[in-house]
Amino acid sequence: MSKLTLSADKKPIRQAKKLAAENGTSVSGMFSNMLKAMGRNSGFGDPPAPLTGKATGLIRLPAGAEDERLPEEALAAKYGGRK
């Protein structure tokens, strides 16, 4: 693994350390994951797995849909119950 030194103001550094600690990782690990995610979103990085690539774009979410509520709403629609 290579080493990289970055400079930033004190406040963002404190925020990064706090966020990393809250997520059980290091600032370096968090930065690395962020770059990987940004690379995937910009077309760089690893291509999606075959199944993911086939599934991409198969559904359209309704406007205002909340990702964390989708499984609950799908089960309610399929089996009845409250939404």
MOPAC internal coordinates of N, CA, C and O (Angstrom, degrees):
PM7 1SCF
backbone

  N    0.0000 0     0.00 0     0.00 0    0    0    0
  C    1.4393 1     0.00 0     0.00 0    1    0    0
  C    1.5271 1   108.11 1     0.00 0    2    1    0
  O    1.2310 1   120.85 1   -42.30 1    3    2    1
  N    1.3261 1   115.98 1   137.70 1    3    2    1
  C    1.4583 1   121.43 1   178.88 1    5    3    2
  C    1.5146 1   110.48 1   -90.03 1    6    5    3
  O    1.2310 1   121.11 1   -20.64 1    7    6    5
  N    1.3226 1   115.48 1   159.36 1    7    6    5
  C    1.4548 1   121.32 1   179.74 1    9    7    6
  C    1.5226 1   108.92 1  -105.98 1   10    9    7
  O    1.2310 1   120.96 1   -38.29 1   11   10    9
  N    1.3473 1   115.77 1   141.71 1   11   10    9
  C    1.4508 1   122.69 1   178.69 1   13   11   10
  C    1.5200 1   107.76 1  -133.93 1   14   13   11
  O    1.2310 1   120.22 1   -46.96 1   15   14   13
  N    1.3136 1   117.19 1   133.04 1   15   14   13
  C    1.4598 1   121.58 1   177.88 1   17   15   14
  C    1.5193 1   108.53 1  -109.34 1   18   17   15
  O    1.2310 1   120.87 1   -51.83 1   19   18   17
  N    1.3290 1   115.94 1   128.17 1   19   18   17
  C    1.4625 1   121.79 1   179.05 1   21   19   18
  C    1.5145 1   109.89 1  -118.41 1   22   21   19
  O    1.2310 1   120.44 1   -25.61 1   23   22   21
  N    1.3037 1   116.77 1   154.39 1   23   22   21
  C    1.4603 1   121.79 1   175.87 1   25   23   22
  C    1.5237 1   108.53 1  -117.70 1   26   25   23
  O    1.2310 1   120.92 1   -38.90 1   27   26   25
  N    1.3327 1   115.84 1   141.10 1   27   26   25
  C    1.4638 1   121.04 1   177.72 1   29   27   26
  C    1.5156 1   108.63 1  -157.13 1   30   29   27
  O    1.2310 1   120.93 1   -13.89 1   31   30   29
  N    1.3285 1   115.83 1   166.11 1   31   30   29
  C    1.4588 1   120.40 1   175.37 1   33   31   30
  C    1.5247 1   109.35 1   -66.91 1   34   33   31
  O    1.2310 1   120.90 1   -17.43 1   35   34   33
  N    1.3261 1   115.88 1   162.57 1   35   34   33
  C    1.4694 1   120.42 1  -175.95 1   37   35   34
  C    1.5247 1   112.79 1   -63.64 1   38   37   35
  O    1.2310 1   119.86 1   139.69 1   39   38   37
  N    1.3226 1   117.88 1   -40.31 1   39   38   37
  C    1.4689 1   120.51 1  -175.97 1   41   39   38
  C    1.5306 1   111.94 1   -62.27 1   42   41   39
  O    1.2310 1   118.67 1   130.14 1   43   42   41
  N    1.3365 1   120.15 1   -49.86 1   43   42   41
  C    1.4722 1   118.82 1   178.11 1   45   43   42
  C    1.5296 1   112.81 1   -62.57 1   46   45   43
  O    1.2310 1   120.33 1   148.15 1   47   46   45
  N    1.3169 1   116.98 1   -31.85 1   47   46   45
  C    1.4696 1   119.63 1   177.90 1   49   47   46
  C    1.5174 1   109.83 1   -66.31 1   50   49   47
  O    1.2310 1   120.36 1   135.77 1   51   50   49
  N    1.3437 1   116.92 1   -44.23 1   51   50   49
  C    1.4708 1   120.49 1   177.40 1   53   51   50
  C    1.5277 1   110.34 1   -60.98 1   54   53   51
  O    1.2310 1   120.96 1   136.69 1   55   54   53
  N    1.3287 1   115.77 1   -43.31 1   55   54   53
  C    1.4626 1   120.07 1   179.98 1   57   55   54
  C    1.5264 1   111.05 1   -63.43 1   58   57   55
  O    1.2310 1   120.20 1   138.47 1   59   58   57
  N    1.3162 1   117.21 1   -41.53 1   59   58   57
  C    1.4662 1   121.19 1   179.77 1   61   59   58
  C    1.5263 1   110.66 1   -64.31 1   62   61   59
  O    1.2310 1   120.21 1   137.09 1   63   62   61
  N    1.3177 1   117.20 1   -42.91 1   63   62   61
  C    1.4666 1   120.35 1   179.00 1   65   63   62
  C    1.5207 1   111.34 1   -63.95 1   66   65   63
  O    1.2310 1   120.69 1   138.40 1   67   66   65
  N    1.3313 1   116.29 1   -41.60 1   67   66   65
  C    1.4634 1   120.66 1   179.64 1   69   67   66
  C    1.5250 1   110.28 1   -65.49 1   70   69   67
  O    1.2310 1   119.96 1   133.72 1   71   70   69
  N    1.3232 1   117.69 1   -46.28 1   71   70   69
  C    1.4546 1   122.55 1   179.76 1   73   71   70
  C    1.5272 1   111.42 1   -61.99 1   74   73   71
  O    1.2310 1   120.83 1   137.40 1   75   74   73
  N    1.3214 1   116.02 1   -42.60 1   75   74   73
  C    1.4620 1   119.99 1   178.61 1   77   75   74
  C    1.5294 1   110.56 1   -62.68 1   78   77   75
  O    1.2310 1   120.29 1   134.93 1   79   78   77
  N    1.3238 1   117.04 1   -45.07 1   79   78   77
  C    1.4657 1   120.91 1   179.58 1   81   79   78
  C    1.5225 1   110.94 1   -62.35 1   82   81   79
  O    1.2310 1   120.19 1   138.62 1   83   82   81
  N    1.3310 1   117.25 1   -41.38 1   83   82   81
  C    1.4601 1   121.21 1   179.07 1   85   83   82
  C    1.5217 1   112.01 1   -62.84 1   86   85   83
  O    1.2310 1   120.51 1   151.82 1   87   86   85
  N    1.3365 1   116.64 1   -28.18 1   87   86   85
  C    1.4592 1   121.14 1  -178.37 1   89   87   86
  C    1.5178 1   113.16 1  -101.79 1   90   89   87
  O    1.2310 1   120.64 1  -170.36 1   91   90   89
  N    1.3308 1   116.38 1     9.64 1   91   90   89
  C    1.4586 1   120.48 1   175.85 1   93   91   90
  C    1.5126 1   114.31 1    65.20 1   94   93   91
  O    1.2310 1   120.47 1  -143.20 1   95   94   93
  N    1.3122 1   116.71 1    36.80 1   95   94   93
  C    1.4585 1   120.43 1   179.30 1   97   95   94
  C    1.5258 1   108.70 1  -139.85 1   98   97   95
  O    1.2310 1   120.69 1     1.18 1   99   98   97
  N    1.3002 1   116.29 1  -178.82 1   99   98   97
  C    1.4635 1   121.41 1   176.69 1  101   99   98
  C    1.5198 1   108.78 1  -101.17 1  102  101   99
  O    1.2310 1   120.48 1   -13.63 1  103  102  101
  N    1.3173 1   116.69 1   166.37 1  103  102  101
  C    1.4602 1   120.62 1   176.03 1  105  103  102
  C    1.5305 1   108.64 1   -62.47 1  106  105  103
  O    1.2310 1   120.10 1   140.85 1  107  106  105
  N    1.3139 1   117.41 1   -39.15 1  107  106  105
  C    1.4718 1   120.76 1   178.39 1  109  107  106
  C    1.5197 1   111.04 1   -62.53 1  110  109  107
  O    1.2310 1   120.41 1   135.05 1  111  110  109
  N    1.3323 1   116.82 1   -44.95 1  111  110  109
  C    1.4609 1   121.26 1   178.94 1  113  111  110
  C    1.5208 1   111.40 1   -63.61 1  114  113  111
  O    1.2310 1   120.84 1   137.74 1  115  114  113
  N    1.3276 1   116.01 1   -42.26 1  115  114  113
  C    1.4580 1   121.06 1   179.40 1  117  115  114
  C    1.5280 1   110.44 1   -63.95 1  118  117  115
  O    1.2310 1   120.40 1   137.20 1  119  118  117
  N    1.3287 1   116.84 1   -42.80 1  119  118  117
  C    1.4567 1   121.86 1   178.83 1  121  119  118
  C    1.5268 1   110.52 1   -63.38 1  122  121  119
  O    1.2310 1   120.80 1   136.76 1  123  122  121
  N    1.3256 1   116.07 1   -43.24 1  123  122  121
  C    1.4670 1   120.74 1   179.44 1  125  123  122
  C    1.5295 1   110.55 1   -61.88 1  126  125  123
  O    1.2310 1   120.45 1   135.23 1  127  126  125
  N    1.3361 1   116.75 1   -44.77 1  127  126  125
  C    1.4668 1   120.45 1   179.20 1  129  127  126
  C    1.5234 1   111.32 1   -64.35 1  130  129  127
  O    1.2310 1   120.34 1   141.57 1  131  130  129
  N    1.3271 1   116.95 1   -38.43 1  131  130  129
  C    1.4563 1   121.16 1   178.96 1  133  131  130
  C    1.5310 1   110.20 1   -63.14 1  134  133  131
  O    1.2310 1   120.39 1   136.71 1  135  134  133
  N    1.3264 1   116.86 1   -43.29 1  135  134  133
  C    1.4639 1   119.84 1   179.23 1  137  135  134
  C    1.5229 1   111.45 1   -65.22 1  138  137  135
  O    1.2310 1   120.55 1   140.48 1  139  138  137
  N    1.3238 1   116.55 1   -39.52 1  139  138  137
  C    1.4736 1   119.73 1   177.33 1  141  139  138
  C    1.5215 1   110.28 1   -61.35 1  142  141  139
  O    1.2310 1   120.52 1   134.47 1  143  142  141
  N    1.3391 1   116.62 1   -45.53 1  143  142  141
  C    1.4618 1   120.83 1  -179.98 1  145  143  142
  C    1.5196 1   111.04 1   -63.72 1  146  145  143
  O    1.2310 1   120.35 1   137.38 1  147  146  145
  N    1.3120 1   116.93 1   -42.62 1  147  146  145
  C    1.4592 1   120.46 1   178.99 1  149  147  146
  C    1.5268 1   110.43 1   -64.46 1  150  149  147
  O    1.2310 1   120.36 1   143.12 1  151  150  149
  N    1.3162 1   116.91 1   -36.88 1  151  150  149
  C    1.4597 1   120.85 1   178.60 1  153  151  150
  C    1.5140 1   111.71 1   -65.27 1  154  153  151
  O    1.2310 1   120.58 1   139.81 1  155  154  153
  N    1.3309 1   116.50 1   -40.19 1  155  154  153
  C    1.4666 1   119.93 1   178.43 1  157  155  154
  C    1.5252 1   110.08 1   -65.35 1  158  157  155
  O    1.2310 1   120.06 1   140.76 1  159  158  157
  N    1.3264 1   117.50 1   -39.24 1  159  158  157
  C    1.4586 1   121.10 1  -178.43 1  161  159  158
  C    1.5173 1   112.42 1   -71.32 1  162  161  159
  O    1.2310 1   120.07 1   157.23 1  163  162  161
  N    1.3292 1   117.47 1   -22.77 1  163  162  161
  C    1.4591 1   119.77 1  -178.08 1  165  163  162
  C    1.5246 1   112.39 1  -100.85 1  166  165  163
  O    1.2310 1   120.69 1  -173.81 1  167  166  165
  N    1.3253 1   116.28 1     6.19 1  167  166  165
  C    1.4558 1   119.40 1   178.34 1  169  167  166
  C    1.5143 1   113.56 1    94.68 1  170  169  167
  O    1.2310 1   119.78 1   176.91 1  171  170  169
  N    1.3298 1   118.02 1    -3.09 1  171  170  169
  C    1.4535 1   120.99 1   176.81 1  173  171  170
  C    1.5188 1   108.23 1   -97.33 1  174  173  171
  O    1.2310 1   120.17 1   -11.13 1  175  174  173
  N    1.2742 1   117.27 1   168.87 1  175  174  173
  C    1.4546 1   120.44 1   176.96 1  177  175  174
  C    1.5172 1   111.49 1    92.92 1  178  177  175
  O    1.2310 1   121.24 1    11.20 1  179  178  177
  N    1.3117 1   115.23 1  -168.80 1  179  178  177
  C    1.4539 1   121.56 1  -176.81 1  181  179  178
  C    1.5221 1   110.67 1   -69.25 1  182  181  179
  O    1.2310 1   120.46 1   -41.33 1  183  182  181
  N    1.3314 1   116.73 1   138.67 1  183  182  181
  C    1.4651 1   118.42 1   174.97 1  185  183  182
  C    1.5266 1   109.34 1   -70.62 1  186  185  183
  O    1.2310 1   119.91 1   -22.23 1  187  186  185
  N    1.3257 1   117.79 1   157.77 1  187  186  185
  C    1.4629 1   119.07 1   179.20 1  189  187  186
  C    1.5288 1   110.57 1   -65.81 1  190  189  187
  O    1.2310 1   120.89 1   -24.93 1  191  190  189
  N    1.3154 1   115.91 1   155.07 1  191  190  189
  C    1.4649 1   121.04 1   176.23 1  193  191  190
  C    1.5253 1   108.36 1   -61.42 1  194  193  191
  O    1.2310 1   119.73 1   -24.29 1  195  194  193
  N    1.3390 1   118.12 1   155.71 1  195  194  193
  C    1.4678 1   120.37 1  -176.10 1  197  195  194
  C    1.5294 1   113.95 1   -53.68 1  198  197  195
  O    1.2310 1   120.08 1   135.37 1  199  198  197
  N    1.3259 1   117.46 1   -44.63 1  199  198  197
  C    1.4616 1   119.72 1  -179.03 1  201  199  198
  C    1.5283 1   110.80 1   -65.33 1  202  201  199
  O    1.2310 1   120.44 1   139.41 1  203  202  201
  N    1.3248 1   116.77 1   -40.59 1  203  202  201
  C    1.4657 1   120.48 1   178.22 1  205  203  202
  C    1.5162 1   110.13 1   -63.52 1  206  205  203
  O    1.2310 1   120.43 1   136.89 1  207  206  205
  N    1.3064 1   116.79 1   -43.11 1  207  206  205
  C    1.4577 1   120.62 1   179.20 1  209  207  206
  C    1.5200 1   112.06 1   -61.30 1  210  209  207
  O    1.2310 1   120.18 1   140.41 1  211  210  209
  N    1.3502 1   117.27 1   -39.59 1  211  210  209
  C    1.4586 1   121.19 1   178.55 1  213  211  210
  C    1.5214 1   111.89 1   -68.63 1  214  213  211
  O    1.2310 1   120.28 1   146.37 1  215  214  213
  N    1.3245 1   117.07 1   -33.63 1  215  214  213
  C    1.4640 1   121.03 1  -176.40 1  217  215  214
  C    1.5216 1   112.88 1   -82.83 1  218  217  215
  O    1.2310 1   120.21 1   162.15 1  219  218  217
  N    1.3121 1   117.21 1   -17.85 1  219  218  217
  C    1.4637 1   120.29 1  -176.79 1  221  219  218
  C    1.5229 1   110.78 1   -60.13 1  222  221  219
  O    1.2310 1   121.08 1   -53.25 1  223  222  221
  N    1.3264 1   115.54 1   126.75 1  223  222  221
  C    1.4486 1   121.18 1   176.23 1  225  223  222
  C    1.5153 1   114.90 1    83.51 1  226  225  223
  O    1.2310 1   119.12 1  -173.70 1  227  226  225
  N    1.3395 1   119.28 1     6.30 1  227  226  225
  C    1.4525 1   120.83 1  -178.38 1  229  227  226
  C    1.5209 1   113.30 1   -72.64 1  230  229  227
  O    1.2310 1   120.11 1   151.19 1  231  230  229
  N    1.3152 1   117.40 1   -28.81 1  231  230  229
  C    1.4632 1   119.60 1  -179.14 1  233  231  230
  C    1.5129 1   110.44 1  -123.95 1  234  233  231
  O    1.2310 1   121.30 1   -23.60 1  235  234  233
  N    1.2923 1   115.11 1   156.40 1  235  234  233
  C    1.4536 1   121.97 1   173.96 1  237  235  234
  C    1.5235 1   106.70 1  -118.10 1  238  237  235
  O    1.2310 1   120.61 1   -53.41 1  239  238  237
  N    1.3046 1   116.43 1   126.59 1  239  238  237
  C    1.4604 1   120.66 1   179.65 1  241  239  238
  C    1.5130 1   109.83 1   -82.21 1  242  241  239
  O    1.2310 1   120.64 1   -36.67 1  243  242  241
  N    1.3359 1   116.37 1   143.33 1  243  242  241
  C    1.4587 1   118.24 1   175.89 1  245  243  242
  C    1.5269 1   110.56 1   -64.45 1  246  245  243
  O    1.2310 1   120.52 1   -28.23 1  247  246  245
  N    1.3080 1   116.61 1   151.77 1  247  246  245
  C    1.4627 1   120.65 1   178.70 1  249  247  246
  C    1.5151 1   109.90 1   -57.89 1  250  249  247
  O    1.2310 1   120.29 1   -45.44 1  251  250  249
  N    1.3120 1   117.06 1   134.56 1  251  250  249
  C    1.4597 1   122.16 1   178.33 1  253  251  250
  C    1.5200 1   114.15 1    80.88 1  254  253  251
  O    1.2310 1   119.34 1  -173.48 1  255  254  253
  N    1.3234 1   118.87 1     6.52 1  255  254  253
  C    1.4691 1   121.12 1  -179.94 1  257  255  254
  C    1.5194 1   110.08 1   -66.42 1  258  257  255
  O    1.2310 1   120.71 1   -41.53 1  259  258  257
  N    1.3097 1   116.26 1   138.47 1  259  258  257
  C    1.4578 1   121.61 1   178.43 1  261  259  258
  C    1.5271 1   108.31 1  -102.24 1  262  261  259
  O    1.2310 1   120.45 1   -58.63 1  263  262  261
  N    1.3322 1   116.75 1   121.37 1  263  262  261
  C    1.4644 1   121.65 1  -175.96 1  265  263  262
  C    1.5214 1   112.82 1   -51.10 1  266  265  263
  O    1.2310 1   120.35 1   136.77 1  267  266  265
  N    1.3424 1   116.93 1   -43.23 1  267  266  265
  C    1.4513 1   119.28 1  -174.60 1  269  267  266
  C    1.5264 1   112.32 1   -71.21 1  270  269  267
  O    1.2310 1   119.49 1   162.10 1  271  270  269
  N    1.3343 1   118.59 1   -17.90 1  271  270  269
  C    1.4635 1   122.28 1   179.74 1  273  271  270
  C    1.5215 1   112.32 1   -93.52 1  274  273  271
  O    1.2310 1   119.18 1   165.68 1  275  274  273
  N    1.3219 1   119.18 1   -14.32 1  275  274  273
  C    1.4622 1   122.05 1  -174.71 1  277  275  274
  C    1.5266 1   113.45 1   -58.39 1  278  277  275
  O    1.2310 1   118.57 1   133.41 1  279  278  277
  N    1.3473 1   120.33 1   -46.59 1  279  278  277
  C    1.4756 1   118.31 1   179.54 1  281  279  278
  C    1.5317 1   112.12 1   -61.06 1  282  281  279
  O    1.2310 1   120.28 1   137.59 1  283  282  281
  N    1.3090 1   117.08 1   -42.41 1  283  282  281
  C    1.4677 1   121.65 1   179.24 1  285  283  282
  C    1.5299 1   110.52 1   -61.32 1  286  285  283
  O    1.2310 1   120.47 1   134.93 1  287  286  285
  N    1.3123 1   116.71 1   -45.07 1  287  286  285
  C    1.4630 1   121.05 1  -179.33 1  289  287  286
  C    1.5294 1   111.58 1   -67.15 1  290  289  287
  O    1.2310 1   120.07 1   141.86 1  291  290  289
  N    1.3366 1   117.47 1   -38.14 1  291  290  289
  C    1.4615 1   120.89 1   178.95 1  293  291  290
  C    1.5228 1   110.73 1   -65.67 1  294  293  291
  O    1.2310 1   120.14 1   137.44 1  295  294  293
  N    1.3309 1   117.34 1   -42.56 1  295  294  293
  C    1.4648 1   120.40 1   178.57 1  297  295  294
  C    1.5245 1   111.25 1   -66.21 1  298  297  295
  O    1.2310 1   120.24 1   140.37 1  299  298  297
  N    1.3257 1   117.15 1   -39.63 1  299  298  297
  C    1.4659 1   120.59 1   177.95 1  301  299  298
  C    1.5191 1   110.65 1   -63.41 1  302  301  299
  O    1.2310 1   120.31 1   139.56 1  303  302  301
  N    1.3354 1   117.01 1   -40.44 1  303  302  301
  C    1.4585 1   120.83 1   179.84 1  305  303  302
  C    1.5256 1   110.66 1   -67.60 1  306  305  303
  O    1.2310 1   120.11 1   142.42 1  307  306  305
  N    1.3241 1   117.40 1   -37.58 1  307  306  305
  C    1.4585 1   120.75 1  -176.90 1  309  307  306
  C    1.5243 1   112.17 1   -76.30 1  310  309  307
  O    1.2310 1   120.46 1   136.45 1  311  310  309
  N    1.3255 1   116.73 1   -43.55 1  311  310  309
  C    1.4575 1   120.72 1  -172.86 1  313  311  310
  C    1.5285 1   113.84 1  -108.61 1  314  313  311
  O    1.2310 1   120.19 1  -179.25 1  315  314  313
  N    1.3034 1   117.23 1     0.75 1  315  314  313
  C    1.4614 1   120.12 1  -176.68 1  317  315  314
  C    1.4938 1   110.45 1    80.74 1  318  317  315
  O    1.2310 1   120.22 1   -13.06 1  319  318  317
  N    1.2648 1   117.19 1   166.94 1  319  318  317
  C    1.4538 1   120.49 1  -179.36 1  321  319  318
  C    1.4967 1   110.01 1   121.66 1  322  321  319
  O    1.2310 1   121.61 1     5.13 1  323  322  321
  N    1.2972 1   114.52 1  -174.87 1  323  322  321
  C    1.4499 1   118.99 1  -175.69 1  325  323  322
  C    1.5094 1   111.22 1   -79.76 1  326  325  323
  O    1.2310 1   121.05 1   -26.01 1  327  326  325
  N    1.2962 1   115.60 1   153.99 1  327  326  325
  C    1.4662 1   122.53 1   176.80 1  329  327  326
  C    1.4918 1   109.54 1  -104.82 1  330  329  327
  O    1.2310 1   120.10 1   180.00 1  331  330  329

